[in-house]
């Protein structure tokens, strides 16, 4: 076995010196650096080079009484863990290990070279296949977008025609309701908005009721036709909702397919969705998909045909009203004119009373203001008199004399206090009177509002509708 390390060096002191020497000079120890491996190979054990640090333990020199017998000996230094200084492997083991590492490296390089060449061929094949499949999918998406655009245009065209027909049918329905109620029922409905005492069963209302009775048979026919139109309008709305829902679904599908069509490998919004290829959420095939939109369009066309037939029937009924309304129309208008004249006269009288009440309210407010000022003006003299009495209560001893000033001050306080009570009582009476006037004013204003509302209903709304006789052009919706 070869000994690794350094030999033990021994040091000793020089000749004996005198006892006057207190200590030996310090010897600097050599610096020892550890050996580090740049890397470690598996299966090998490494021996860290260990060397003992060579230190000298210096003994303090003590002054001895007998210099001939005093000696100085440094301690002996021995290496610790001597067994760690021997090698673990032979040179043959070292050589075999190096050869094994070289052969392993060559085999790994050969395998890596073959794998790299095969991977490049595989990458080219798969890249070409992926690119072809992606282009095919993009072409299919483009064709699908074209089909969706065609059916969207068809659905939009039919939806526009259906909406136009719905508006025409709604206009006919309003004209039926207006023709049946325009002259009488609409006026009755407006007159129901009268307030308070003006809700009177007068001649105007009686004539309106007779006018309604006169048109009863024709109104019944129009109501039935209006109900049929209402049912047809519900069917039209169902067809409209079906078209709108189909159009909305196609718009959503078009947006989704456009988004899918525009996706590229470098898009930001792409991600992994594992397992999506195993899920089939489709509910139709291209044949049933196209048939669904075609059926919706045919159903809408049938609803439009029914609406056109109902509108023609309604136009015929409009011609039957004008010949039956002339007499009752004239009587009702005369009753309206008489009622408006009467309400106008009462309104003028109420306005005169309101003006007088407002004048009295103004006078009462001025009186209240003067009374309040007078009360505030009396508070100063009362404070002065009471303060004088309080000051005179602090006169000493016999000076607390019940003299003439004392009597005058007491009399002044009672007089001013009585005056204040009288003024405050009058102020309350005036305020109560003011409240009464304000209540009267409110009642008059309320009555005037009632009369103004009645005049607005009879003169503006009802008579505004009855300015001309509702002949055929008016009944069919023309002014």
C-alpha positions as CSV (number, residue, x, y, z in Angstrom):
1,X,0.0,0.0,0.0
2,X,1.3,3.4,-0.9
3,X,1.2,6.0,1.8
4,X,-0.5,9.2,0.7
5,X,0.1,12.5,2.5
6,X,3.2,14.1,3.9
7,X,5.6,13.0,6.5
8,X,5.3,14.2,10.0
9,X,7.7,17.0,10.6
10,X,9.1,17.5,14.1
11,X,10.0,20.8,15.5
12,X,11.9,21.6,18.6
13,X,13.1,24.6,20.4
14,X,16.6,25.9,20.1
15,X,19.2,26.0,23.0
16,X,18.0,26.8,26.4
17,X,17.7,30.5,26.9
18,X,17.5,32.5,30.0
19,X,14.4,32.6,32.1
20,X,13.9,36.3,31.1
21,X,12.3,35.1,27.8
22,X,8.6,35.0,28.4
23,X,7.4,33.3,25.1
24,X,8.6,32.0,21.8
25,X,7.8,33.8,18.6
26,X,4.6,32.5,16.9
27,X,5.2,30.3,13.9
28,X,2.6,30.7,11.0
29,X,1.0,27.4,9.9
30,X,1.1,26.5,6.2
31,X,-2.2,27.0,4.3
32,X,-3.8,23.7,3.1
33,X,-6.4,23.8,0.3
34,X,-8.9,21.0,-0.2
35,X,-9.1,19.2,-3.5
36,X,-12.5,19.3,-5.3
37,X,-13.7,17.3,-8.2
38,X,-15.3,19.3,-11.0
39,X,-18.0,16.5,-11.4
40,X,-18.8,13.1,-10.1
41,X,-19.3,9.9,-12.0
42,X,-21.8,7.3,-10.7
43,X,-20.3,4.1,-9.3
44,X,-17.0,5.7,-8.2
45,X,-15.8,6.7,-4.7
46,X,-13.6,9.6,-4.3
47,X,-11.0,10.2,-1.6
48,X,-10.8,13.7,-0.3
49,X,-7.1,14.5,0.2
50,X,-6.7,15.1,3.9
51,X,-3.7,16.7,5.5
52,X,-3.4,17.6,9.1
53,X,-2.9,21.2,9.9
54,X,0.5,21.7,11.4
55,X,0.2,23.8,14.3
56,X,2.7,24.3,17.1
57,X,1.4,24.6,20.6
58,X,3.7,27.1,22.3
59,X,4.1,26.7,25.9
60,X,4.4,29.8,28.0
61,X,7.9,30.1,29.5
62,X,7.7,30.5,33.2
63,X,10.4,32.0,35.2
64,X,11.9,29.2,37.3
65,X,13.9,29.8,40.4
66,X,16.4,27.1,39.1
67,X,17.4,28.0,35.5
68,X,19.6,24.9,35.2
69,X,16.6,22.5,35.6
70,X,14.0,24.6,33.4
71,X,13.3,23.1,29.9
72,X,11.0,23.9,27.0
73,X,9.6,21.0,24.9
74,X,7.0,21.4,22.1
75,X,4.2,18.7,22.0
76,X,4.4,15.9,19.4
77,X,1.8,16.2,16.6
78,X,0.4,12.9,15.1
79,X,-2.1,12.6,12.2
80,X,-5.7,11.8,13.1
81,X,-7.7,8.9,11.3
82,X,-4.6,7.3,9.8
83,X,-6.7,4.7,7.9
84,X,-8.1,7.5,5.7
85,X,-4.7,8.1,4.1
86,X,-4.7,4.8,2.1
87,X,-6.1,4.3,-1.5
88,X,-9.3,2.3,-2.3
89,X,-8.8,1.2,-6.0
90,X,-5.9,-0.2,-8.1
91,X,-4.6,1.2,-11.4
92,X,-6.3,-1.7,-13.3
93,X,-9.7,-0.7,-11.8
94,X,-9.1,2.9,-12.8
95,X,-8.2,1.9,-16.4
96,X,-11.3,-0.3,-16.8
97,X,-13.5,2.4,-15.6
98,X,-12.2,4.9,-18.1
99,X,-12.7,2.4,-21.0
100,X,-16.2,1.7,-19.9
101,X,-17.1,5.4,-19.9
102,X,-15.6,5.8,-23.4
103,X,-17.5,2.8,-24.9
104,X,-20.8,4.0,-23.2
105,X,-20.3,7.5,-24.7
106,X,-19.7,6.1,-28.2
107,X,-22.9,3.9,-28.0
108,X,-24.9,6.8,-26.8
109,X,-23.7,9.0,-29.6
110,X,-24.5,6.4,-32.2
111,X,-28.0,5.9,-30.9
112,X,-28.6,9.7,-30.7
113,X,-27.5,10.1,-34.3
114,X,-29.8,7.4,-35.6
115,X,-32.7,8.8,-33.5
116,X,-32.1,12.3,-34.8
117,X,-32.2,11.3,-38.5
118,X,-35.4,9.2,-38.0
119,X,-37.0,12.0,-36.0
120,X,-36.4,14.5,-38.8
121,X,-38.1,12.2,-41.3
122,X,-41.0,11.7,-38.9
123,X,-41.3,15.4,-38.3
124,X,-41.4,16.2,-42.1
125,X,-44.1,13.5,-42.7
126,X,-46.3,14.6,-39.8
127,X,-45.9,18.3,-40.6
128,X,-47.0,17.7,-44.1
129,X,-50.0,15.5,-43.0
130,X,-51.0,18.1,-40.4
131,X,-50.8,21.0,-42.9
132,X,-52.9,19.1,-45.4
133,X,-55.6,18.2,-42.9
134,X,-55.7,21.8,-41.6
135,X,-56.1,23.2,-45.1
136,X,-58.9,20.7,-45.8
137,X,-60.7,21.7,-42.6
138,X,-60.4,25.3,-43.5
139,X,-62.0,24.7,-47.0
140,X,-64.8,22.8,-45.3
141,X,-65.4,25.7,-42.9
142,X,-65.4,28.1,-45.8
143,X,-68.0,26.1,-47.6
144,X,-70.1,25.9,-44.5
145,X,-69.9,29.7,-44.0
146,X,-71.2,30.1,-47.6
147,X,-74.2,27.8,-46.9
148,X,-75.0,29.7,-43.7
149,X,-74.8,33.0,-45.5
150,X,-77.3,31.7,-48.2
151,X,-79.9,30.6,-45.7
152,X,-79.4,33.7,-43.6
153,X,-80.2,35.9,-46.6
154,X,-83.4,33.8,-47.3
155,X,-84.5,34.0,-43.7
156,X,-83.8,37.7,-43.5
157,X,-85.8,38.4,-46.7
158,X,-88.8,36.3,-45.4
159,X,-88.6,37.9,-42.0
160,X,-88.7,41.4,-43.5
161,X,-91.8,40.5,-45.5
162,X,-93.5,39.0,-42.4
163,X,-92.7,42.0,-40.3
164,X,-94.2,44.3,-42.9
165,X,-97.4,42.1,-43.0
166,X,-97.5,42.2,-39.2
167,X,-97.4,46.0,-39.2
168,X,-100.2,46.1,-41.8
169,X,-102.3,43.7,-39.8
170,X,-101.7,45.7,-36.6
171,X,-102.9,48.8,-38.4
172,X,-106.1,47.1,-39.5
173,X,-106.7,45.9,-36.0
174,X,-106.3,49.4,-34.6
175,X,-108.6,50.7,-37.3
176,X,-111.2,48.1,-36.4
177,X,-111.1,49.1,-32.7
178,X,-111.1,52.8,-33.6
179,X,-114.0,52.4,-36.0
180,X,-116.0,50.6,-33.4
181,X,-115.2,52.9,-30.6
182,X,-114.0,56.1,-32.1
183,X,-117.2,58.1,-31.9
184,X,-118.7,56.8,-28.7
185,X,-116.6,54.4,-26.7
186,X,-113.5,56.5,-26.9
187,X,-115.4,59.5,-25.7
188,X,-116.9,57.5,-22.9
189,X,-113.4,56.3,-21.9
190,X,-112.1,59.8,-21.9
191,X,-115.0,61.1,-19.8
192,X,-114.3,58.4,-17.2
193,X,-111.2,60.5,-16.4
194,X,-113.3,63.3,-15.0
195,X,-112.7,64.0,-11.3
196,X,-114.9,64.4,-8.3
197,X,-118.3,66.0,-8.7
198,X,-117.9,66.3,-12.5
199,X,-118.5,62.6,-12.8
200,X,-122.1,63.2,-13.6
201,X,-124.4,61.2,-15.8
202,X,-125.4,64.1,-18.1
203,X,-127.0,64.4,-21.6
204,X,-123.6,63.9,-23.3
205,X,-123.1,60.6,-21.7
206,X,-126.7,59.5,-22.5
207,X,-126.2,60.4,-26.2
208,X,-122.9,58.6,-26.3
209,X,-124.5,55.5,-24.9
210,X,-127.3,55.6,-27.5
211,X,-124.6,56.1,-30.1
212,X,-122.9,52.9,-28.9
213,X,-126.2,51.0,-28.9
214,X,-126.9,52.1,-32.5
215,X,-123.6,50.5,-33.6
216,X,-123.9,47.4,-31.6
217,X,-124.4,44.9,-34.4
218,X,-121.6,46.3,-36.5
219,X,-119.3,46.5,-33.5
220,X,-120.0,42.8,-32.7
221,X,-118.9,41.9,-36.2
222,X,-115.8,44.0,-35.9
223,X,-114.9,42.6,-32.5
224,X,-115.1,39.1,-33.9
225,X,-112.9,40.1,-36.8
226,X,-110.5,41.8,-34.4
227,X,-110.3,38.6,-32.4
228,X,-109.5,36.6,-35.5
229,X,-106.9,39.1,-36.5
230,X,-105.5,38.9,-32.9
231,X,-105.2,35.1,-33.3
232,X,-103.6,35.5,-36.7
233,X,-101.2,38.1,-35.2
234,X,-100.2,35.6,-32.5
235,X,-99.6,33.0,-35.3
236,X,-97.6,35.6,-37.2
237,X,-95.5,36.3,-34.1
238,X,-94.9,32.6,-33.6
239,X,-93.6,32.4,-37.2
240,X,-91.6,35.6,-36.6
241,X,-90.0,34.2,-33.5
242,X,-89.2,31.0,-35.3
243,X,-87.5,32.9,-38.1
244,X,-85.7,35.2,-35.7
245,X,-84.5,32.2,-33.5
246,X,-83.3,30.4,-36.6
247,X,-81.6,33.5,-37.9
248,X,-80.0,34.2,-34.5
249,X,-78.8,30.6,-34.3
250,X,-77.3,30.9,-37.8
251,X,-75.7,34.2,-36.9
252,X,-74.1,32.6,-33.8
253,X,-73.0,29.5,-35.8
254,X,-71.6,31.9,-38.5
255,X,-69.6,33.8,-35.8
256,X,-68.3,30.6,-34.3
257,X,-67.3,29.1,-37.7
258,X,-65.7,32.4,-38.7
259,X,-63.7,32.4,-35.5
260,X,-62.7,28.8,-36.1
261,X,-61.9,29.6,-39.8
262,X,-59.6,32.5,-38.8
263,X,-57.7,30.5,-36.2
264,X,-54.1,29.9,-37.0
265,X,-51.2,28.1,-35.3
266,X,-49.9,31.4,-33.9
267,X,-53.3,32.7,-32.6
268,X,-53.4,33.8,-29.0
269,X,-56.7,32.2,-28.1
270,X,-55.9,28.6,-28.9
271,X,-55.4,26.1,-26.1
272,X,-55.7,22.4,-25.3
273,X,-59.1,20.8,-24.8
274,X,-58.4,17.2,-24.2
275,X,-61.2,14.7,-24.9
276,X,-63.2,17.0,-27.2
277,X,-62.7,14.7,-30.2
278,X,-64.6,12.0,-28.3
279,X,-67.7,14.1,-27.8
280,X,-70.3,14.3,-30.5
281,X,-72.8,17.1,-29.7
282,X,-74.4,17.4,-33.1
283,X,-78.1,16.9,-33.4
284,X,-78.7,17.2,-37.2
285,X,-77.2,16.4,-40.6
286,X,-76.9,18.8,-43.6
287,X,-80.2,17.5,-45.1
288,X,-82.2,18.0,-41.9
289,X,-80.4,21.3,-41.3
290,X,-81.5,22.8,-44.6
291,X,-85.0,21.3,-44.3
292,X,-85.5,23.0,-41.0
293,X,-84.9,26.5,-42.5
294,X,-87.0,25.7,-45.6
295,X,-90.0,24.6,-43.4
296,X,-89.7,27.8,-41.4
297,X,-89.9,29.9,-44.6
298,X,-92.9,28.0,-45.9
299,X,-94.7,28.4,-42.6
300,X,-94.1,32.1,-42.7
301,X,-95.4,32.3,-46.2
302,X,-98.7,30.6,-45.2
303,X,-99.1,33.0,-42.3
304,X,-98.7,36.0,-44.7
305,X,-101.3,34.6,-47.0
306,X,-103.8,34.3,-44.2
307,X,-103.1,37.8,-43.0
308,X,-103.7,39.3,-46.5
309,X,-107.1,37.6,-46.6
310,X,-108.1,38.9,-43.2
311,X,-107.1,42.5,-44.2
312,X,-109.4,42.3,-47.3
313,X,-112.3,41.2,-45.1
314,X,-111.7,44.1,-42.7
315,X,-111.7,46.6,-45.5
316,X,-115.2,45.5,-46.5
317,X,-116.5,46.0,-42.9
318,X,-115.3,49.6,-42.8
319,X,-117.8,50.6,-45.4
320,X,-120.8,49.8,-43.2
321,X,-120.4,52.4,-40.4
322,X,-120.8,55.8,-42.0
323,X,-124.5,55.5,-43.0
324,X,-125.6,54.6,-39.5
325,X,-123.9,57.3,-37.5
326,X,-125.1,60.6,-38.9
327,X,-128.1,61.4,-36.7
328,X,-126.7,60.2,-33.4
329,X,-123.5,61.9,-34.2
330,X,-125.2,65.3,-34.6
331,X,-127.2,65.0,-31.3
332,X,-124.1,64.0,-29.4
333,X,-122.2,67.0,-30.6
334,X,-125.0,69.4,-29.6
335,X,-125.0,67.9,-26.1
336,X,-121.2,68.3,-25.9
337,X,-121.4,72.0,-26.8
338,X,-124.0,72.7,-24.1
339,X,-122.0,70.9,-21.5
340,X,-118.8,72.8,-22.4
341,X,-120.6,76.1,-22.1
342,X,-122.1,75.3,-18.7
343,X,-118.7,74.1,-17.3
344,X,-117.0,77.2,-18.6
345,X,-119.5,79.5,-16.8
346,X,-118.9,77.7,-13.5
347,X,-115.2,77.9,-13.9
348,X,-115.3,81.7,-14.4
349,X,-117.2,82.1,-11.1
350,X,-114.7,80.0,-9.2
351,X,-111.8,82.0,-10.6
352,X,-113.4,85.2,-9.3
353,X,-113.8,83.7,-5.8
354,X,-110.2,82.4,-5.9
355,X,-108.9,85.9,-6.7
356,X,-110.8,87.4,-3.7
357,X,-109.5,84.6,-1.5
358,X,-105.9,85.3,-2.6
359,X,-106.3,88.9,-1.7
360,X,-107.5,88.0,1.8
361,X,-104.6,85.6,2.2
362,X,-102.2,88.5,1.4
363,X,-103.8,90.7,4.0
364,X,-103.7,88.0,6.6
365,X,-100.0,87.3,5.9
366,X,-99.3,91.0,6.3
367,X,-101.2,91.2,9.6
368,X,-99.3,88.1,10.9
369,X,-96.0,89.8,10.0
370,X,-96.9,93.0,11.8
371,X,-98.1,91.0,14.9
372,X,-94.8,89.0,15.0
373,X,-92.8,92.2,14.7
374,X,-94.8,93.8,17.5
375,X,-94.3,90.8,19.8
376,X,-90.5,90.8,19.1
377,X,-90.5,94.6,19.8
378,X,-92.1,94.0,23.2
379,X,-89.5,91.4,24.2
380,X,-86.8,94.1,24.7
381,X,-88.7,96.3,27.2
382,X,-89.8,93.2,29.1
383,X,-86.1,92.1,29.4
384,X,-85.1,95.5,30.5
385,X,-87.8,95.7,33.2
386,X,-87.1,92.2,34.5
387,X,-83.4,92.8,34.5
388,X,-83.9,96.0,36.5
389,X,-86.0,94.1,39.1
390,X,-83.3,91.4,39.3
391,X,-80.6,94.0,39.8
392,X,-82.6,95.7,42.6
393,X,-83.0,92.5,44.5
394,X,-79.2,92.7,45.2
395,X,-79.5,95.9,47.3
396,X,-78.0,95.4,50.7
397,X,-79.9,95.3,54.0
398,X,-82.4,98.2,54.5
399,X,-81.8,99.4,51.0
400,X,-84.2,96.7,49.9
401,X,-87.0,99.4,49.9
402,X,-90.4,98.9,48.2
403,X,-90.2,102.3,46.7
404,X,-92.0,103.9,43.7
405,X,-89.5,102.6,41.1
406,X,-90.1,99.1,42.5
407,X,-93.9,99.5,42.1
408,X,-93.4,101.0,38.6
409,X,-91.1,98.2,37.5
410,X,-93.5,95.5,38.7
411,X,-96.4,97.2,37.0
412,X,-94.4,97.6,33.8
413,X,-93.6,93.8,33.8
414,X,-97.2,92.8,34.3
415,X,-98.4,95.3,31.6
416,X,-95.9,94.2,29.0
417,X,-96.6,90.5,29.7
418,X,-100.3,91.1,29.3
419,X,-99.7,92.9,26.1
420,X,-97.6,90.0,24.8
421,X,-100.4,87.5,25.7
422,X,-102.9,89.6,23.9
423,X,-100.8,89.9,20.8
424,X,-100.0,86.2,20.7
425,X,-103.7,85.4,21.0
426,X,-104.5,87.7,18.1
427,X,-101.6,86.1,16.2
428,X,-103.0,82.6,16.7
429,X,-106.4,83.8,15.6
430,X,-105.0,85.4,12.5
431,X,-103.0,82.3,11.7
432,X,-106.1,80.1,12.0
433,X,-107.9,82.5,9.7
434,X,-105.0,82.2,7.3
435,X,-105.2,78.4,7.4
436,X,-108.9,78.6,6.7
437,X,-108.3,80.9,3.8
438,X,-105.6,78.6,2.5
439,X,-107.9,75.6,2.8
440,X,-110.5,77.6,0.9
441,X,-108.0,78.5,-1.7
442,X,-107.0,74.8,-2.1
443,X,-110.6,73.8,-2.5
444,X,-111.2,76.4,-5.1
445,X,-108.1,75.4,-6.9
446,X,-109.1,71.8,-6.8
447,X,-112.5,72.6,-8.2
448,X,-110.9,74.7,-10.9
449,X,-108.6,71.8,-11.7
450,X,-111.7,69.5,-11.9
451,X,-113.4,72.0,-14.2
452,X,-110.3,72.4,-16.3
453,X,-109.9,68.6,-16.6
454,X,-113.6,68.3,-17.6
455,X,-113.2,71.1,-20.2
456,X,-110.0,69.4,-21.5
457,X,-111.8,66.1,-21.9
458,X,-115.0,67.4,-23.4
459,X,-113.7,70.2,-25.5
460,X,-110.2,69.2,-26.5
461,X,-110.2,65.4,-26.6
462,X,-113.8,64.4,-27.3
463,X,-114.8,67.3,-29.5
464,X,-111.4,67.1,-31.1
465,X,-112.3,63.6,-32.3
466,X,-115.8,64.8,-33.4
467,X,-115.0,67.8,-35.4
468,X,-116.1,66.1,-38.6
469,X,-118.5,63.3,-39.3
470,X,-116.5,60.0,-39.3
471,X,-117.3,59.0,-42.9
472,X,-115.6,56.1,-44.7
473,X,-112.2,57.7,-45.2
474,X,-112.0,58.5,-41.5
475,X,-113.2,55.1,-40.5
476,X,-110.6,53.3,-42.6
477,X,-107.9,55.2,-40.9
478,X,-107.4,58.4,-42.9
479,X,-107.7,61.9,-41.4
